[in-house]
Amino acid sequence: MRLSALISAYLGFCRWLDRLALALCVSAGLFLAGAVLVVVVLRYGFGTGFVELQDAAAYAFAVLMALSIPVTLARGGHVRVEVVSERLSRAYLRAADAVALVIFLIPVFGLLIRAFWPDLVYAWSIREGSVETGGLGGLFLVKTALPVAAALTILQGLAQVLRPAPGKDSA
């Protein structure tokens, strides 16, 4: 009974993280669309540029792409490469997903965090800014989105494994 309460709490926490990541994705996507529209109008309509806005659009795109991974996984929108999966039972697909998530997803995204960590620490130590002259600062904050997205992906993968099968009582 105690284990099911812990699993239920974990799944609730993952749902909360998913809603937060989705809100950030929606915000980044809307900002990106607006920023690109303004950049295009300024460039082709008025013959001027705004480097800070271009950087902001690039930052929004980076955050959107990174956080889209755990958001998509939480909704079961990941890509299946199996050609015969539509002919297999739901039980088999659920077991195959669980094995793939544990054997591949967790180690790969854990390795991504480990490999990127020194670069992230360095970016934070120098408070890395834009590579463009006159661009926005805060690139170190955007670079943080990659390991955060990897951690969220691991958490969502574990949630997928722990979530009750459809048709059973779900918490």
C-alpha positions, 0 to 999 in steps of 0.5 A: 500500500505504501509503495502505491502511494509513493508511485502515485505521488511520483506520477503526480509530480511528473504530471506537474512537471509536464504541465510546467514544461508544456507551458514553457514550450507554448510560451517559447513557441508563441514568442518565437513566432512573434519575434521572427515576424517582427525581425522579418518586418524590420528587415524587409519592411524597414531595412533595419535589424535588431540583434537582441531580438534575433538572439531572443528568437534563437534562445526561444527556439532552443528552449522549445526544441529541448523541452519538446522531448519530455513533453512529447514522451509524456503524451506517448508521441514518441516515434516507433520504428517497428514496422509490425507494431500495429499487429502486436498486442498492447501488452507486448507493446507496453512491455517493449516500451518499458524495456526500451525506456529502461535500457536505452532512454535512461542511459542515453539521456543520463550520458547526455547530462554527464557529457554536457555538464562540464560545458554547462559549468563553464558557461555558468562560470563566465556567465556566457552571452551571445556570440553576436556582437551586441547580442543578448546575454544569458546564453548560459541560461538557455544552455541549461535547458538541455540537461533539464530537458534530459532530466525531465525525459528520464523522469517522464520515461520512469513515469511511463514505466510506472503508470498503470496499464490502460483499462486498469485503475489509474491514479 
